[in-house]
Amino acid sequence: MKLGVIVASVREGRAGEAVANWFSGVARTHGAFAIETLDLKTWDLPMLSEPNHPRLAKYTQEKTKQWSAAVGACDAFAIVTPEYNFGAPPALINALDHLYHEWSYKPAGFVSYGGVSGGLRSVQHAKVMLTTFKIVPIVEAVAIPFIGKLVENGALSADEKLDKSATAMLDELARWTKALNALRTP
């Protein structure tokens, strides 16, 4: 099973890369998934500009074709996201909107971060969108409040509680990935 770790923030000075690196390390130790990092800053997807609706999968732009192949190869997702003004980052919304079928019948968990809320409002905003793509958002999640106090020199100082949250989320992602496989199989 392949887990796509989506880094949703594209801002300079972002904490998302440190959070994704920590989570990916926990996921590798967990062992249920092969890990593929899908850093939206690296992908640098343009604002959706395909001439056809994504549900038709008639992509004309090379970057969209590559994004389609990367997302399509994943069996589940862990979305590492901050909260922007009580919502999901625009780069995440744009990345979701680029495709349709490639997302279907796959589970997604969230690793959110921010201030006092730990990015939870971003997660609630994104979960509504995920269901329209037939992505199954799971309940288990990792919420990291006061992220500014936990990232130093590009690394996240995680405690046992965060590690346990990540492991619980990975356990559940593995269960849902296996269960949803039947729906993804023609």
N, C-alpha and C positions, 0 to 999 in steps of 0.2 A: 504494500500500500504506500502511496506517495502523498505526503502532506505538503501543501503549498503554504509557506509562511509569508503572508502578504504584509509588507511594511507600508502602511498607508500614508505616513507623513512624508512630504517632499521638501520641507523647509530646511534652510541652513540652520545648523545648531540643534537639530532635532534629537530627541531622546529615543526615537523609534528604532534606530539601528542598534543601540545598546540593548534595548529590551528584546528585540528580535534575536540578537546573538545569544543572550541568556536563555531565552525560551528554546531556541534551536538546540542548544547544548542539553537542556533538560529532555527535549524530545529525542535526541540521539541516544541518551542514556536509557530512556524509557524503552526504546527499541521496537515499537510497533510500526513505525513509519520510516521510510526514506524521506529525507528532508530536501525540499526545493525552496530556496528563498526567492520570492517575487517582490523585489524592492521597487515600488512605483517611481521612486526618484531615478533609478537606473533605467527603467522602462521608458520614462518620459513620454507617455502616451499623449498625443494631441487631443484637444477637445474633440469629442466624437464627431467625425467628419466623413464617415462612410456614406455613400449615396443610398445604400439599401438598409432596411431595418435589420438589426442583428439576428432576429429570429429566422431570417432567410439564409444566414451563413454564406452570403455571396460577398465576401470581403474583397476589396480592390486594393487596399494599401498593404504593403509588406509588413509594416509594424503590427497591424491588426491581425494578419495571418500568423505572425510569430506569437503574439499574445494569445490567440486562439489555441495554438499548439501547446503552449506552456500551461494554460489553465486546463485544457482538455486532458493533459497528461496527469493531472492531480486527481486524487480520490477524495480528498478532504482539504479543509483550509483552516488555518489559524490566522486570524486577522489582528495584527498588531496596530492599534489605533489610538491616537490622542483624541481629545475633544476640542472641536473648534466652535465656539459660540453655541454651545449646547447641542451640537450636531456632529455628523461624520465629516471627515475631511473631503473637500471637493475632488481631490485626486482619487480617493476610493470610490466615490460615486461615479466618476468618469470611467474608471477601470471596470466597474461592474457593468455600466451601460454599454460598453464596447461589444459585449458578447451576450449570448442568451443560452443556447443549448449546452455549451461547454460547462456551465455552472450546475446544470440540472441534476437533482438526486444525489447531491453531495452534502455532507454535513460541514458546518463551520462553527468554530469556537472563537472566542474573543480574548485577546490580551490587551486590556485598555489601560491607559495611564493619563494622569493629569494632576489637577489640584486635589481639593478635598473630596471630590466625587470619584476620583480615579478613572475618569473617562466614561462612566456608566451611561451618561445621557447620549454620548456618541453611539454606544452599543445599541441602546434602545432605538435610536434613529435608524441605524443601519439594519437592524433585524427586520424592520418592516419592509425594507427594500429587498433583503435576501429572499424573503418568501415569494416575491414575484418572479424570481429566477428559479424557483423550485429548489432553492438551497435550504437545508434544514438547520436552522440555528439552534445549537444546544444550550441548555441552561448553565452547565458548568463553565466557569470562566475564571480569568485572572484579572483582578482590578488592582492597579497600583496607584495609590494616592500619594501626593506630595513627591512626584517624580524628581523634582529638582534636588531633593535631598539625597536621592539614591543613585544618581549617575555622576560618576567622577572619572575623568580621563577616558571617556568613551565606553565605560563599563558600568553595568548595573550591579549594585550591591544588594543581592536578593537574600532574604532570610528563609528560614525553614517553612514559614507559612506560605510564602510565594511559591516555593518549590512544590509543596504539597498541593496547592491549587492547580499548578501546571500539570502535575501528574494526574490528578483527578480529571482534569479536562481531557488529557490525552487518552486516559482509559475510556472515557465516554465517547470521544471521537472515534476510537478504534471500534467500539461496539456499533456505533451508527454507520460507520463506513462499511463494515461487513454486512449489516442489515440492508443498507441501501444499494449494495452491489447488484442485487437481483433486479432493481428498477433501472439500473444503468445498462444491463445486459440485454441486447436485442433478442 
